[in-house]
Amino acid sequence: MDRKKSKLGIARGEKMNKLIKAGMRSAVSMKYFLLGLLFMSQMANAQNANTIESITANQQGANVIVKINFKSPLVKPPVAFSITNPSRISLDFANTTNGTGKSTVDIGLGEVRSLNLVEVPDRARMVFNLNRPLNYATFIEGNALIVTIDGSGGLATPVNSIGLPVSTAPKEAIPAGKQMLRDIDFRRGVAGDGRVVVDLPNDQVAIDARLQGQTIVVDFLKVGLPDILRRTLDVADYGSPVQKVSTSRQGENVRMLIEPKGLWEHSIYQSDRQLVIEVKPIKEDPNKLTQGTQGYKGDRFGMNFQDVDVRAVLQIIAEQGGVNIIASDSVSGNITIRLIDTPWDQALDTVMQIKGLDMRKNGNVILIGPKDELLTKEKLELEQKAAIAELEPLKTESFQLKYQKAETFQKLFGVENATNNRMLSKRGNVMIEPRTNQLFVTDIASKIEEVRKLIQKTDIATKQVVIEARIVEADNKFSRNLGAKLGFADLRGLKGGDTGFQISGNQRAAVTGNYLGVGEQTGQARITEKSFVPNTQFVNLPAAGIGGLDAGSLAVSLFSAAANRFLNLELSALEADGDGKIISSPRVVTADQTPAHIEQGQEIPYQIATLSGGTAIYFRKATLSLDVTPQITPDGTIILNVDVHKDSRGEETRGGPVINTKQVKTNVLVENGGTVVLGGIYTQEERADVTKVPFLGDLPLFGNLFKSTGKTNNKTELLIFITPKVQLTGTFANQ
C-alpha cells in the first residue's frame, strides 16, 4: 500500500509540473496576444484619424455655403452647438487634425465674418463668427462636409456640392408650404412655476427669444399662426409668476409675449418638436435689504445635440463656463437636447437632471458622477475622518473669558456639566473655573479650534441701551353754574294789620313759600328767628359749588312803603376754568436683550377683616414703573418690549382706596435715538344740567328766575413717548 501511494504521489507531481509549464507558456502567449491587440488598436486609431485639407466658401442668395474637404469620409456628423452672444456656430470633429496650415479663414460673405480652426488632442473645432444668430444645416457628401448658413433667419436647407437642396430628414419629410404652430398650452409646475408649452410644426423652427423690460418676447420665424391660437391667455389664477400669454402674427413670423409679475427667472429649452418657456418664482429673502435676480448667473448660449455622448456635452459646457469638469467613469450614455439662450450653469444642471447625476464643487473644479456614487464616497470619507479622530492625540487649552461668565457656557455646550456635549468629540471634556472665569477644554485640535471660534464670536462686550420714557398727562377743565332764589313775605299780620289778600267778603288768602310759612303768617305756627325767611321762598335753586367753593350771589328785595310786604330775589353764579400738565420721565440703562425694571411711587395700606374676627393690613401699589427688554438688530435699529404703568390713588371706598391705573404694553421697532409714541388716551366730558320749576322755568327771560343750570366741559389727554439710545462707550461688567 505504501509503495502504491508513493507511485501515485510521484505521478501526480509529474502531472502538476506539466500543467505549470503549460500555464507559463500560456501566460507568455497571452502577453504577446495583449501586445498585439494594443498595436492593432493603435493602428486602427491611426487609420481612423482624419484631416481637414481645405475650406472654401461661396454665397447663394442670402445663404452662405461652406465646403470642408477631408482626407477621409466622415463616419458621423460633427457635434454642433451655437452661441447667441457673441453669435457663433461651433462644429467639433472627433479624432481630426487641421491640415490647412491656417487657424483663421476670412470669409466676409453675407452674415458670416470669419472662421476659426482650433486643434486640441483627439479633436478639432471649427467656429463660424456671425453678425447675428442664424440657423444652419450640414450634409456629408463623399470626403466633404457642406455647411449651409441661412442668412434670411429662417430654416436652413442643406445643399450638395452643386448647390441643389437635399433632404436629411429620414423620420418625416417637412411638407411644402408655410408651417403652422400646432398648439399653445399653459401648465403650472409643482413648485409654483409657470410653463408655456408650444408644439412646433418641426424641430427646425428658428426661434428668437429675448427679454424686453419685464416681458419675455419669443419670435417664431417663417411660421404661421392658426386663428384658433391667435389669442391672449389670462393665467393669473394659476398662482405662478406668469399673468398673461399673448400670441399674434408679425408679418411672416409669430410673436409671443409672456408677462410675469414679481421676482422671477426664466429658461427656454426645446425637446424634439416641443418648446418650453419656464418661468420660476424667486423667494424673497427678508434678511437682505435689496432683492435681485437669484439662481443661474452664467453666460448665456445655445446648443443643439442629437444623440451625442454626454461626456462630450459636459466638455463643451465646461469650455463655455470656463470651469474644469471631471466626470466619473460611471458617467456614460448619449443625450438629445436643445437649449436656447440658456446660462451655462443651468445647461449643466439640466444635463445632470436628465442623466440622474450630481456634482461636488471645489473652487473652479466640478466633479460629476451618479448621485449614489458621490454619496457613497462622501460617506467613506466621513467614516475615515471619524476613525482618525478616535486615534488623534488630545490636547488641553485654557480660555480666559472677558465679558461672559464661565457658567453661561454650560448652556452653550448643551449640558449642565459641560461634558459629553454635542460640540466636542466623544473624548472631549470641558472644565469650568468660576473663580478665575476660565474654561479648560480637552479634545483633539480641530474641536479646540471650533471652541476658540465660538468663544471669539460670543465672548464680546454687550451693547447697552438707555431707555427714556415720557408720560405726559394734560387736562383742560371748564365748569359754569347759574342759580336763583325767589321768595315773598307778608308781614301785615305781624304789624297789626290784616294778614293776606282779600278775595271776597271776609275771605282772605295768604301767599308764602311753603306750608309752614303760611302757618307763620296766619298765626297757626310760632315764628322763630331761623325759620321765617326760608319759609317765604318760592324757588330755592342756587348755583352749585365747584371744587369745594361756594358760588357768588347777589340779593335784591322789593318791598312796600310800610315795609310789610317783601319780594326777595337772590342770583348766584360760579365759573371755573383750569389747565394742567403732569410730565413723568423714568429712565433706565440695560444690556442688549436683558430685561430692566424701574419703579417709583407709594404703597397704600388698607385693612381687611380676617376669619378670626381681627383685621389685617395689606398694601396696594400706586407707582410709576417701566419694564423694558431691548434688542439691537443688525441694521442698528432697536426692538423694544415695553410695559409702562402710571398708577395713582383715587377716591376712598369702604373696601379701601381706589387705584387709578394707566398702562401701555407693546412691542415696537425704533431707530437708534429716535422717539416713538407708544400710545395715547384722549377723553372729553361734556355735560349740561338744568334744574327748574315746570312751566315757569320755560318762560322766556323770566324763566331763568325759576331754574338752576350747570355746564361742564373737561378734556384729558395721556401720551407716552419712548426714546432708546445705544451707548457707544463703556462695557457690560460681570456681576
ZAVEXMI-530000 format. One line per 8 residues: number of its first residue (from 1); for each residue x, z, y of C-alpha. Coordinates in pm, whole numbers, plus 32768, in hexadecimal, padded with zeros to 4 digits. Layout:
N
NUM	X:Z:Y ~ ...;
***
This chain:
735
1	8000:8000:8000 ~ 8119:8052:80F1 ~ 81C3:7F06:80AA ~ 807C:7E4A:80E9 ~ 804B:7EFF:8233 ~ 81AF:7EB4:8299 ~ 8188:7D41:824C ~ 803C:7D38:8301;
9	80D7:7DDC:8437 ~ 81F9:7CE3:8438 ~ 8103:7BC1:8422 ~ 8038:7C49:8541 ~ 8170:7C75:8616 ~ 81E2:7B0F:85DA ~ 8086:7A92:8636 ~ 808B:7B5E:8778;
17	81DE:7ACE:87DA ~ 8157:796F:87AD ~ 802B:79BF:888A ~ 810D:7A4D:899A ~ 81EA:791A:8999 ~ 80BA:7837:89A5 ~ 802E:7903:8ACA ~ 8175:78E2:8B88;
25	816D:776A:8B55 ~ 8002:7769:8BCE ~ 805A:7835:8D06 ~ 816F:773E:8D5E ~ 807C:7620:8D2C ~ 7F77:76CE:8E05 ~ 8079:76FF:8F1B ~ 80CE:758C:8F1F;
33	7F5B:753B:8F08 ~ 7F11:760C:9041 ~ 8036:7572:90FA ~ 7FAE:741C:909F ~ 7E55:7478:9123 ~ 7EEE:74F4:926B ~ 7FB6:73B1:928E ~ 7E84:72DD:9242;
41	7DBB:73A6:9343 ~ 7EC5:736D:944D ~ 7ECE:71FC:93F6 ~ 7D52:71EC:940E ~ 7D5B:7293:9563 ~ 7E65:71A3:95D6 ~ 7D97:7080:9556 ~ 7C56:710B:95FC;
49	7D02:713B:974E ~ 7C87:7044:9853 ~ 7D10:6FC6:999F ~ 7C6F:6F52:9AE3 ~ 7D18:6E05:9B2C ~ 7C68:6D79:9C61 ~ 7B48:6DB5:9D55 ~ 7A8A:6CAA:9E16;
57	795D:6CC4:9EFF ~ 7866:6BD4:9F9E ~ 771A:6BE8:A055 ~ 75CD:6B52:9FE9 ~ 74CD:6B84:A0FD ~ 74BA:6CF9:A144 ~ 755D:6D52:9FF7 ~ 76CF:6D84:9FB2;
65	774B:6D15:9E5A ~ 788F:6DB6:9DDF ~ 7932:6D2F:9C9F ~ 7A2D:6E0F:9BEB ~ 7B03:6D69:9ADD ~ 7B91:6E3A:99BF ~ 7C9A:6DF7:98BB ~ 7BA1:6E3B:97A4;
73	7A24:6E3C:9795 ~ 797E:6F85:97F7 ~ 78F4:704A:96D2 ~ 77EE:70FD:97A8 ~ 7783:7100:9917 ~ 7844:71E3:9A04 ~ 77C9:733C:9A6D ~ 7736:7307:9BC7;
81	76BC:73EE:9CDD ~ 7672:73CD:9E4F ~ 76A7:74A9:9F83 ~ 75C2:7495:A0B2 ~ 76AA:7536:A1B5 ~ 779A:748A:A1CB ~ 76F1:7360:A126 ~ 77B5:7307:9FEC;
89	7788:7278:9E8E ~ 787F:72EF:9D86 ~ 78C4:724F:9C32 ~ 7996:7305:9B2D ~ 7A3E:7234:9A19 ~ 7AB5:7301:98EF ~ 7C0F:72BD:985B ~ 7C57:71B8:9967;
97	7D7F:717A:9A4D ~ 7DA5:70C2:9B98 ~ 7E66:6F7E:9B66 ~ 7E1C:6EE1:9CB9 ~ 7F3A:6F91:9D69 ~ 7E4F:6FF4:9E84 ~ 7DA1:713B:9ED4 ~ 7CC3:70AB:9FEB;
105	7C0C:6F60:A002 ~ 7B71:6EF9:A151 ~ 7A25:6E4E:A10C ~ 7975:6E45:A260 ~ 783A:6D9A:A1E1 ~ 76DD:6E07:A242 ~ 76BD:6F81:A229 ~ 77F8:6FA6:A14F;
113	7931:7001:A212 ~ 7A3E:7033:A10B ~ 7A8F:7099:9FA8 ~ 7B7F:71AA:9F33 ~ 7C29:71BB:9DDD ~ 7CA0:730E:9D60 ~ 7D50:7334:9C12 ~ 7D54:7484:9B62;
121	7DAC:74DA:99F9 ~ 7CBF:7436:98FD ~ 7BEA:7384:9A04 ~ 7BDD:72B9:9B42 ~ 7AE4:72E9:9C60 ~ 7A63:71D5:9D42 ~ 79BC:7245:9E89 ~ 78F0:7159:9F66;
129	78E1:71CC:A0D3 ~ 7790:716A:A16F ~ 76F7:7176:A2C9 ~ 75B5:7210:A243 ~ 7525:727A:A0F0 ~ 74CE:7148:A01C ~ 7460:70FF:9EB8 ~ 7540:704C:9DC0;
137	7532:6FAD:9C67 ~ 763E:6F56:9B66 ~ 765C:6E45:9A5E ~ 776A:6E16:9953 ~ 77C9:6CAD:9909 ~ 78F6:6C73:9829 ~ 7A28:6D1D:98BD ~ 797F:6D4D:9A0E;
145	7899:6E4D:9AB0 ~ 77BB:6DC0:9BC4 ~ 773E:6EBC:9CC6 ~ 7618:6E57:9DA3 ~ 75E1:6F28:9EE0 ~ 748C:6EE1:9F7E ~ 74B6:6ED4:A0FA ~ 733E:6ECE:A144;
153	730B:7034:A0CF ~ 7226:6FCF:9FB0 ~ 725D:6FBB:9E39 ~ 73A4:6F21:9DCA ~ 7386:6E05:9CCD ~ 74BA:6DC6:9BF4 ~ 754A:6C64:9BF1 ~ 763D:6BA8:9B10;
161	7783:6AFE:9B6B ~ 76D2:69CF:9C03 ~ 75E6:6AA6:9CD4 ~ 74A8:6A82:9C03 ~ 73CC:6BB8:9BCF ~ 73D2:6C54:9A75 ~ 72F8:6D60:99D3 ~ 7398:6EA3:995E;
169	7259:6F63:9909 ~ 7235:6F5A:978D ~ 7123:7060:9787 ~ 7026:6FC0:9872 ~ 7045:6E9A:995D ~ 6FE3:6ED3:9AC8 ~ 6EAD:6DFD:9B0A ~ 6EAF:6D00:9C21;
177	6E0C:6D4C:9D6F ~ 6E18:6E81:9E4A ~ 6E2A:6FCA:9D8E ~ 6D31:70E1:9DE0 ~ 6D53:7259:9DCC ~ 6C8E:72D3:9C9F ~ 6C2C:7437:9CFA ~ 6C73:7557:9DEB;
185	6C32:76BA:9D76 ~ 6C78:781B:9DF3 ~ 6CCD:7940:9D10 ~ 6D1E:7AAD:9D50 ~ 6E45:7B45:9C9A ~ 6E53:7C9E:9BFE ~ 6F31:7D28:9D14 ~ 6E47:7CB0:9E29;
193	6EFE:7B66:9E61 ~ 6E43:7A25:9EB1 ~ 6E8E:78E3:9DF4 ~ 6E22:7789:9E63 ~ 6E30:76A4:9D32 ~ 6E32:752A:9D6D ~ 6E0A:7432:9C4D ~ 6EDD:7300:9CA1;
201	6E9E:719F:9C21 ~ 6FFE:7197:9B8B ~ 713F:725E:9B8B ~ 71EF:7179:9C86 ~ 711E:71C0:9DBD ~ 71F8:71F6:9EF0 ~ 71B2:7344:9F98 ~ 7220:73C0:A0EF;
209	71E5:7537:A11B ~ 723F:75FD:A252 ~ 71DE:772D:A31E ~ 7147:76FF:A479 ~ 711D:7851:A520 ~ 7046:791D:A432 ~ 6FB3:77EA:A384 ~ 7039:7743:A247;
217	7027:75C7:A267 ~ 703C:74F1:A129 ~ 7037:7374:A146 ~ 6FF7:729F:A011 ~ 708E:7149:A05B ~ 6FF3:6FFC:9FF6 ~ 6EC6:7098:9F45 ~ 6D52:709E:9F91;
225	6C4F:71B4:9FA5 ~ 6AF3:7197:9F08 ~ 69D0:71F5:9FEB ~ 6975:731A:9F0B ~ 6ACD:73B8:9F4B ~ 6ACB:737F:A0C4 ~ 6A58:74DC:A123 ~ 6ABA:7636:A19E;
233	6AC3:7754:A0A3 ~ 6A74:78AA:A13A ~ 6B23:7997:A048 ~ 6B3E:7ACE:A125 ~ 6A5E:7B96:A037 ~ 6B57:7B74:9F18 ~ 6C33:7C8A:9FA9 ~ 6D73:7BBC:9FC0;
241	6E3D:7B5E:A0F7 ~ 6DA4:79FF:A0F1 ~ 6C76:79DD:A1D6 ~ 6C2F:7865:A1E2 ~ 6CA3:772A:A12D ~ 6C52:75E6:A1E6 ~ 6C92:748B:A153 ~ 6C69:7345:A214;
249	6CE6:71DF:A223 ~ 6E09:7186:A308 ~ 6E2A:700C:A302 ~ 6EC0:6FAB:A1B2 ~ 6F0C:7118:A162 ~ 6E4C:7257:A119 ~ 6E8D:7395:A1E1 ~ 6E3F:74F5:A16B;
257	6E40:7620:A25A ~ 6E56:777E:A1C5 ~ 6E0F:789B:A2B9 ~ 6E87:79F3:A240 ~ 6E63:7B41:A2F8 ~ 6F3A:7C7B:A30E ~ 7096:7C9F:A275 ~ 70D9:7B9B:A168;
265	71D4:7AB1:A0C9 ~ 719A:7968:A013 ~ 7230:788C:9F06 ~ 71DF:772A:9E8D ~ 7225:76A9:9D30 ~ 71AC:758B:9C54 ~ 7181:7579:9ADB ~ 7130:741D:9A57;
273	6FFD:73A8:9B20 ~ 6FA2:74FB:9BB2 ~ 7020:7576:9D04 ~ 7000:76EB:9D50 ~ 701F:7782:9EAE ~ 703B:78FB:9E7F ~ 700F:79F0:9FA2 ~ 7070:7B58:9F52;
281	701D:7C87:A028 ~ 7139:7D61:A0A9 ~ 70FF:7ED8:A0AC ~ 7140:7F7F:A1F9 ~ 724A:808D:A1F5 ~ 71D9:81B7:A2CF ~ 733E:823A:A2E6 ~ 73B5:8103:A3A3;
289	737C:80D1:A515 ~ 7357:7F58:A4F2 ~ 72CC:7E8F:A3D2 ~ 736A:7D41:A37A ~ 7378:7C41:A265 ~ 73E0:7CE4:A120 ~ 742A:7C55:9FC7 ~ 74EE:7B13:9F94;
297	75E1:7ABB:A0AB ~ 76C5:79B4:A012 ~ 76FA:7855:A097 ~ 75D8:7771:A03D ~ 7605:763C:9F65 ~ 7543:756B:9E6A ~ 7583:750D:9D01 ~ 74DF:7434:9BF9;
305	754D:7466:9A8E ~ 74B6:73C3:995C ~ 751A:7468:9813 ~ 7674:74D6:988D ~ 7755:75E0:97F8 ~ 7707:772D:98A1 ~ 787B:7780:98BF ~ 78AF:7645:9991;
313	778C:76AB:9A71 ~ 7824:7806:9AA3 ~ 7971:7765:9B00 ~ 78CA:768C:9C0C ~ 7812:77BA:9C9C ~ 795A:787C:9CA7 ~ 7A02:7767:9D6E ~ 78DD:7752:9E5E;
321	78D8:78CC:9E99 ~ 7A51:78F6:9EA8 ~ 7A53:79FF:9D97 ~ 7AF7:7A23:9C44 ~ 7A07:7A1A:9B1D ~ 7A7C:7A7D:99C2 ~ 7981:7A24:98B2 ~ 7982:7ADE:976A;
329	79C0:7A1B:9628 ~ 7854:7A63:95D0 ~ 77D6:7990:96F5 ~ 7772:7840:9664 ~ 765F:773B:965F ~ 75DD:7634:974F ~ 74F5:7651:987B ~ 7414:7566:9943;
337	73D6:75D6:9AA8 ~ 73A5:7547:9C05 ~ 73CE:761D:9D3C ~ 7388:75AE:9EA2 ~ 742A:7654:9FD0 ~ 7472:7796:9F0D ~ 757B:78A2:9F52 ~ 768F:7899:9E4F;
345	7659:7A07:9DEF ~ 74E9:79C2:9DAE ~ 754A:7893:9CDE ~ 762C:7975:9C10 ~ 7515:7A74:9BE8 ~ 7421:7964:9B7B ~ 7511:78DB:9A73 ~ 754C:7A39:99EB;
353	73D4:7A7D:99D6 ~ 7398:793A:9919 ~ 74B0:797C:981D ~ 7478:7AF5:97FD ~ 75C8:7B51:9894 ~ 7642:7C6C:9970 ~ 7773:7CA0:9A4C ~ 7868:7DAB:9ABB;
361	791A:7D7A:9C08 ~ 7A70:7DFB:9C6C ~ 7ADA:7D78:9DC1 ~ 7ABE:7BFD:9DB3 ~ 7AD8:7BF4:9C37 ~ 798E:7BDC:9B7A ~ 797A:7C16:9A03 ~ 784C:7B6C:9962;
369	77CF:7BA7:9804 ~ 769B:7C01:9737 ~ 75F5:7D43:97AD ~ 761A:7DF7:965F ~ 778A:7D9C:964A ~ 77D7:7E22:97A7 ~ 7711:7F62:9768 ~ 77C6:7F9B:961F;
377	7916:7F6A:96C9 ~ 78BD:8060:97DF ~ 7845:815E:96DF ~ 7991:8148:9624 ~ 7A51:8175:976B ~ 7986:82AA:97C4 ~ 79BB:833C:966A ~ 7B32:8301:968C;
385	7B38:83AB:97E0 ~ 7A77:84D2:9752 ~ 7B6C:84EF:9632 ~ 7C94:84E5:9721 ~ 7BF0:85EF:97FC ~ 7BDD:86D7:96CD ~ 7D59:86C0:96A4 ~ 7DBF:86BC:9812;
393	7E75:87FB:9881 ~ 7DBF:88F0:9964 ~ 7E36:895B:9ABC ~ 7DC1:8A68:9BAC ~ 7D9A:8A41:9D22 ~ 7D18:8B2C:9E2E ~ 7C3A:8AC6:9F51 ~ 7C22:8B98:A08E;
401	7ACA:8B70:A128 ~ 7AAE:8B70:A2A2 ~ 793F:8B69:A2F9 ~ 7878:8B8F:A1B7 ~ 7863:8CC9:A0E8 ~ 78F9:8CB4:9F90 ~ 77B3:8D31:9EF7 ~ 76F9:8C00:9F77;
409	77BD:8B25:9E86 ~ 770C:8BCD:9D66 ~ 75DD:8AFE:9DC5 ~ 76AE:89C9:9E0F ~ 7744:89D8:9CB1 ~ 75EA:8A07:9C1B ~ 7611:8B5A:9B6E ~ 761D:8CC0:9BDF;
417	7769:8D14:9B3A ~ 7807:8BC9:9BA6 ~ 7888:8B7A:9A46 ~ 782F:8A68:994D ~ 7786:89A8:9A62 ~ 7731:8839:9A75 ~ 783D:87E0:9B74 ~ 7965:885C:9AA9;
425	79CF:87F0:994F ~ 797E:88BA:9818 ~ 7AC7:8975:9839 ~ 7AA8:89A9:99B0 ~ 7A74:8AFB:9A54 ~ 7A40:8B82:9BB5 ~ 7A8E:8CE1:9C2D ~ 7A05:8D60:9D79;
433	7ABF:8E60:9E4C ~ 79C9:8EE2:9F56 ~ 7AC7:8FCA:9FFE ~ 7BB4:8EB1:A063 ~ 7AA1:8DA4:A05D ~ 7B5E:8CC8:9F66 ~ 7B0F:8BF1:9E38 ~ 7BFA:8BD7:9D0D;
441	7BB0:8A9C:9C41 ~ 7C48:8A57:9AEB ~ 7C10:88FA:9A5E ~ 7CAE:87A5:9A2C ~ 7D43:86F6:9B5B ~ 7C23:85FC:9B90 ~ 7B1B:8712:9B93 ~ 7BE7:87E5:9C84;
449	7BFB:86B8:9D6B ~ 7A7F:869C:9D5F ~ 7A63:880C:9DBE ~ 7B55:87D4:9EE0 ~ 7A81:86B5:9F65 ~ 7946:8787:9F42 ~ 79E0:88A7:A007 ~ 7A5D:87B9:A115;
457	78FA:8739:A147 ~ 7844:8889:A136 ~ 7937:8986:A1C9 ~ 790A:8917:A331 ~ 78A1:89C8:A46E ~ 772A:89D3:A48A ~ 769E:8954:A5D1 ~ 75D3:8A4A:A69E;
465	7494:8A09:A75B ~ 7412:8ABF:A88E ~ 7296:8ABE:A88F ~ 71E3:8B1C:A9D0 ~ 706A:8B35:A9DF ~ 6F97:8B50:AB19 ~ 6E34:8BD0:AB09 ~ 6D77:8B92:AC4D;
473	6C20:8C30:AC85 ~ 6B6F:8BC5:ADC7 ~ 6A11:8C24:AE38 ~ 6931:8BDB:AF60 ~ 6800:8CBF:AF90 ~ 66E2:8CA6:B089 ~ 65A8:8D82:B0A0 ~ 6495:8D9F:B1A7;
481	6369:8E92:B1A0 ~ 6245:8EA6:B29B ~ 6126:8FA3:B29E ~ 601B:904F:B377 ~ 5F4A:918C:B392 ~ 5DF2:9187:B43F ~ 5D0C:92AE:B47E ~ 5BE9:932F:B557;
489	5BA6:9494:B5C8 ~ 5A62:951B:B66C ~ 5A9C:9670:B70E ~ 5954:9691:B7D0 ~ 58C9:9790:B6E0 ~ 59FD:9865:B704 ~ 59E0:9864:B883 ~ 5874:98C8:B89D;
497	57D6:9774:B88C ~ 5712:96BF:B77E ~ 57D5:9644:B652 ~ 57C1:94D8:B5F1 ~ 56F8:93B5:B66B ~ 557E:93B3:B69E ~ 54CE:92B7:B5C0 ~ 5360:92F5:B60D;
505	52A3:942F:B67C ~ 5350:955F:B5EF ~ 5421:9496:B4EF ~ 5595:9488:B533 ~ 56C2:93FE:B473 ~ 5827:947B:B465 ~ 5949:9384:B434 ~ 5A9D:93F0:B3B2;
513	5BA7:9398:B2B4 ~ 5B2B:9447:B17A ~ 5A24:9534:B0EA ~ 5AE2:966A:B156 ~ 5B05:95E8:B2B8 ~ 5989:95C0:B2D4 ~ 595B:9729:B261 ~ 5A54:97A0:B363;
521	599F:96EB:B482 ~ 5843:9766:B419 ~ 58B6:98CB:B3DA ~ 588A:98B4:B262 ~ 59FC:98F2:B22B ~ 5AF7:99CF:B2D5 ~ 5BFE:9920:B3A5 ~ 5D69:9970:B36D;
529	5E96:990B:B43A ~ 5F1F:9828:B32A ~ 5DE5:9783:B2B1 ~ 5D31:96FC:B3E0 ~ 5DFD:95CA:B443 ~ 5E2E:953A:B2E1 ~ 5CBA:955F:B29F ~ 5C6A:9479:B3C4;
537	5D29:934A:B33C ~ 5C74:920D:B2D7 ~ 5DAF:9155:B263 ~ 5EEC:91FB:B1DC ~ 5FD5:90DE:B17A ~ 6129:9128:B218 ~ 6263:9056:B1D8 ~ 632A:90C7:B0A6;
545	648C:914A:B0CD ~ 65C1:9087:B058 ~ 66EA:912B:AFB5 ~ 666A:928A:AFFC ~ 6632:9244:B16F ~ 64DD:9265:B214 ~ 6447:914F:B2E0 ~ 643A:915E:B45A;
553	62E2:9190:B4F9 ~ 6224:916A:B643 ~ 60DE:922E:B684 ~ 5FCA:91D8:B782 ~ 5E8E:92A1:B7CE ~ 5D59:9235:B892 ~ 5C75:9354:B905 ~ 5B57:939C:B9F9;
561	5B79:9440:BB4B ~ 5AF3:9588:BABB ~ 5C00:9575:B9A9 ~ 5AF9:95AC:B89D ~ 5B06:9457:B7E9 ~ 5C50:93BD:B769 ~ 5CAE:9270:B6CA ~ 5E0C:929D:B632;
569	5EF6:917E:B5C1 ~ 6055:9194:B528 ~ 612A:905E:B4DC ~ 625B:9084:B3F6 ~ 6368:8F86:B398 ~ 64B8:8F81:B2E3 ~ 65AE:8E65:B29A ~ 66F3:8E6F:B1D0;
577	67F9:8D5A:B1AB ~ 6941:8D86:B0EF ~ 6A67:8CBB:B05B ~ 6B57:8D45:AF59 ~ 6C82:8CD2:AE8B ~ 6D3F:8D7C:AD70 ~ 6E81:8CE1:ACED ~ 6F22:8D65:ABAD;
585	706F:8CD2:AB40 ~ 70F9:8D4B:A9F0 ~ 724C:8CBB:A98C ~ 730A:8CCD:A843 ~ 744A:8C38:A7AD ~ 7463:8BE2:A63C ~ 752C:8B08:A54E ~ 74B9:89BA:A4C9;
593	73A2:89E3:A3C4 ~ 73A7:8B5F:A3EE ~ 7264:8C18:A44E ~ 7266:8CED:A58C ~ 7170:8DF0:A611 ~ 7151:8E99:A765 ~ 703C:8F8B:A7CE ~ 6FE0:905E:A8FD;
601	6EA7:912C:A943 ~ 6DFE:926E:A8D9 ~ 6D5A:930C:A7AF ~ 6C07:93A8:A801 ~ 6BA0:94DD:A73A ~ 6A3A:9512:A6C2 ~ 6991:9609:A5D8 ~ 68E1:95BF:A493;
609	6818:96B7:A3C4 ~ 68A1:96F6:A269 ~ 67E8:9743:A126 ~ 684C:98B0:A13A ~ 6791:98D5:A283 ~ 68C6:98D9:A35F ~ 6951:97C9:A43C ~ 6A7F:96EA:A423;
617	6B36:9636:A536 ~ 6B80:94C6:A512 ~ 6C2A:93D3:A5FD ~ 6BCD:9279:A671 ~ 6CCE:918D:A709 ~ 6C91:90E9:A858 ~ 6DD7:9027:A87C ~ 6E74:8EE4:A8ED;
625	6F34:8E52:A7C2 ~ 6FEC:8D12:A76E ~ 703C:8CA5:A607 ~ 70FE:8B60:A5E9 ~ 71CF:8AA0:A4E9 ~ 7298:8979:A579 ~ 7320:8850:A4B9 ~ 741B:8764:A55A;
633	73ED:85FD:A4E5 ~ 750E:8505:A4B9 ~ 74AB:844A:A5F8 ~ 74C1:8588:A6CC ~ 734F:85DB:A6EF ~ 72C4:872E:A686 ~ 719F:877A:A5A1 ~ 70FF:88CA:A5F8;
641	7019:8998:A520 ~ 6F81:8A7C:A62B ~ 6E90:8BA1:A62A ~ 6E45:8C39:A783 ~ 6D68:8D6E:A7B7 ~ 6CEB:8DEE:A909 ~ 6C15:8F22:A8C9 ~ 6B8D:901B:A9C7;
649	6AB4:9151:A9CC ~ 6942:9115:AA06 ~ 680F:91EF:AA35 ~ 67DE:9337:A981 ~ 66E4:9354:A865 ~ 667A:946D:A77F ~ 6761:93DF:A675 ~ 688A:93CB:A75E;
657	6911:92DA:A861 ~ 68D3:9165:A848 ~ 6A0C:908B:A826 ~ 69F4:8F45:A8E9 ~ 6ABB:8E46:A81C ~ 6B4F:8CFA:A883 ~ 6C1E:8C3F:A77D ~ 6CBD:8AE9:A746;
665	6D53:8A89:A5F5 ~ 6DDA:892A:A5CA ~ 6EF8:8847:A55C ~ 6F86:8761:A667 ~ 70A9:866E:A6A0 ~ 715F:869E:A7EE ~ 728D:85FB:A88C ~ 73BE:86D2:A8CD;
673	737F:877B:AA1E ~ 7224:86E6:AA3B ~ 70E5:87A5:AA80 ~ 6FA0:8778:A9C7 ~ 6E47:8813:A9F8 ~ 6DE8:88B6:A8B1 ~ 6C7F:88F1:A913 ~ 6B8D:8958:AA21;
681	6A3E:8A04:AA40 ~ 6960:89BD:AB6D ~ 681E:8A82:ABA3 ~ 6724:8A6C:ACC0 ~ 6600:8B59:ACF3 ~ 64E9:8AF8:ADE6 ~ 63C4:8BE6:AE0D ~ 629E:8C01:AF01;
689	61B4:8D33:AEE9 ~ 606E:8D5B:AFB0 ~ 5F94:8E97:AFB0 ~ 5E53:8E75:B07D ~ 5CEE:8EDC:B0B4 ~ 5C06:8DD9:B01B ~ 5B66:8CE7:B111 ~ 5BF2:8D9C:B23F;
697	5D58:8D50:B1D9 ~ 5D03:8BDB:B1D3 ~ 5C8B:8BCA:B33B ~ 5D62:8AF2:B420 ~ 5E50:8BBC:B4F8 ~ 5D8A:8D02:B4DA ~ 5DB9:8CFB:B361 ~ 5F20:8D78:B390;
705	5E8D:8ECB:B3F6 ~ 5DF3:8EEE:B29C ~ 5F18:8E96:B1B8 ~ 6082:8EDD:B160 ~ 6178:8DC2:B104 ~ 62CE:8DC0:B05C ~ 63C1:8C9D:B029 ~ 6500:8C9E:AF53;
713	6605:8B8B:AF20 ~ 6737:8BFA:AE54 ~ 684C:8B0E:ADD7 ~ 695F:8B78:ACE5 ~ 6A78:8AA4:AC58 ~ 6B84:8AFC:AB57 ~ 6CB3:8A15:AB22 ~ 6DD6:8A4B:AA31;
721	6F1D:898D:AA6C ~ 7052:8991:A98F ~ 71B4:8912:A9D3 ~ 72C5:8907:A8C3 ~ 7435:88D1:A911 ~ 7554:88A5:A81C ~ 767D:897F:A872 ~ 77BF:88B6:A873;
729	78A6:89E3:A87F ~ 78C7:8B15:A7A8 ~ 78B5:8B3C:A62F ~ 77C6:8BE3:A546 ~ 7875:8D22:A4DE ~ 7851:8DAD:A381 ~ 7785:8EE9:A376;
***
